[in-house]
């Protein structure tokens, strides 16, 4: 049996679909341990669904023992040899994109009704947007994110306190880092290697990018401005000021490449009253803070509130909220987050050090005339928990208590 730290937030999400006639697809960026989520589902089946191990078929295309499975025909032959009449089988296929025309096999297996299918999908070879093309029948995606704060503490056997949170802000987001000495130089060497793999294989090779220098500078610019609203035209103007003559269309094209491989996430501006999504003035947040901090070398004091904002984005993203920002002519709300009828307005602030700061952060929220929850998150130790019907929380407490 594999030894691993459990990630219950994903198992809770997947359990309602166990034994349902729908293919479960695990996706996201490199090195988030999608494979270990598959192992955890297998253990869940054994321990709580009383599934016998011989009824579980596990295929990992990264292992040599499965190298003979080249295409959908090989896959069908291998799986159907385990077929027993009126006996349900559970199929797990890791890195399924390495099997040619795999969708033909999945279509056949699902039609038989006696298979429960789980697959992982490497973004290096195939994009999430392509899943609908390959899986034109019933499927559901589960996005597997880097460690949230609660998981980070669990993986590294740490307690919730400010120092551990500052470590979390720096770099220790990837599950694999639990196997390394928690030394900045060692960790950053690993992180830079992962980043270079994403840059060169997932973006440059996949999209046949020729201007690698521009791509690198664009990512650097976005890394340093994760808190800013901007347009492709503004980026293009900035690059021209740096003697880089790149047009708006190419900027948009490269940004699409970056977001397609989950390196960055685009968040659109939303006008609250009319519920209108604008096509300009987006923000971009990293899927993994450790990559951002390896590009813009941590640690600058001004970075703290930028990274706090990115952490809050990832917190709600990992809880499957729909996220937007709001800005009118004079005021901005960092996030509006929605999941069904649960709607919140979120402001993120480093410290509420003065009455002026309090007014700036709270009065923007007070201008929204509805009854949905309004929250200010900061790193203040002593907090006014309620200010004119707006709740204020310590950011560390909030994401810890709401991450399980």
JOTA-V878011 format. One record per backbone hydrogen bond with DSSP energy under -0.5 kcal/mol. NH is the residue of the N-H (numbers start at 0). CO is the residue of the C=O. If there is no record, write none. Layout:
nh = [NH:NH]
co = [CO:CO]
This chain:
nh = [3:9:10:11:12:13:14:15:16:17:19:21:22:23:24:24:25:25:26:26:31:36:37:38:39:40:41:42:43:44:45:46:47:48:48:50:54:55:56:56:57:58:60:60:62:65:66:68:69:71:74:75:76:77:78:79:80:81:82:86:87:88:89:90:90:91:92:93:93:95:95:97:98:99:99:101:103:104:105:106:107:108:109:110:111:111:112:115:116:117:118:119:120:122:122:124:125:129:130:133:134:135:139:141:143:143:144:146:151:152:153:154:155:156:156:157:160:164:165:166:167:168:169:170:171:172:173:176:177:178:179:182:186:187:188:189:190:191:192:193:194:195:196:197:198:199:200:201:202:203:204:205:206:207:208:211:214:215:216:217:218:219:220:221:222:223:224:224:225:227:229:234:235:236:237:238:239:240:241:241:242:243:244:245:250:251:252:253:254:255:256:257:258:259:260:261:262:263:264:266:269:270:271:274:275:277:277:281:282:284:286:290:291:292:293:293:294:294:295:296:297:302:303:305:306:307:308:309:310:311:312:313:314:315:316:317:318:319:320:321:323:324:325:327:332:334:335:336:337:338:341:342:343:344:345:346:348:352:357:358:359:360:361:362:363:364:365:366:367:368:369:372:374:375:376:377:378:382:384:386:389:390:390:391:392:394:397:398:399:400:401:402]
co = [1:6:6:7:8:9:10:11:13:14:16:19:137:116:22:139:23:118:24:141:28:32:33:34:35:36:37:38:39:40:41:42:43:43:44:44:51:52:54:89:55:91:58:93:59:62:63:65:67:99:70:71:72:73:74:75:76:78:79:83:85:113:54:88:115:56:117:58:91:92:119:94:95:69:97:98:100:100:101:102:103:104:105:106:107:108:109:88:114:90:23:92:25:27:120:121:121:126:127:129:130:133:22:24:26:141:142:172:147:148:149:150:151:152:153:152:158:160:161:162:163:164:165:166:166:170:170:173:174:175:176:180:182:183:184:185:186:187:188:189:190:191:192:193:194:195:196:196:197:198:199:200:202:203:203:209:210:211:212:213:214:215:216:217:218:219:220:221:222:224:281:230:231:232:233:234:235:236:237:238:239:238:242:243:246:247:248:249:250:251:252:253:254:255:256:258:257:257:284:282:324:275:269:270:270:268:275:229:266:264:262:287:287:288:289:290:290:291:291:294:292:299:300:301:302:303:304:305:306:307:308:309:310:311:312:313:314:316:315:337:335:267:332:330:325:345:323:343:321:341:338:340:336:372:334:374:376:350:353:354:355:356:357:358:359:360:361:362:364:366:367:342:344:390:346:392:349:380:382:389:386:373:388:384:375:377:393:394:395:396:397:399]
